[in-house]
């Protein structure tokens, strides 16, 4: 998958992950799982990462307060 990306897309992915992502590991049942989490008020950002790398969108949340923006994670 990574080798199929253009240099531009690779640069965009690396920049987003370095600037906006958090990384973790957890046990899910009997399997170990590596997690990359990106939250954004622009829903296109996580959606584009999903198109490029795969994975799941876990929430598209409405604003918590009237002056807050919705976010996608």
Secondary structure, DSSP 8 states (H G I E B T S, - for coil): -GGGS-HHHHHHHHHHHHHHEEEEEEEETTEEEEEEEE-BSSHHHHHHHHHHH------EE--SSTTS--EE-
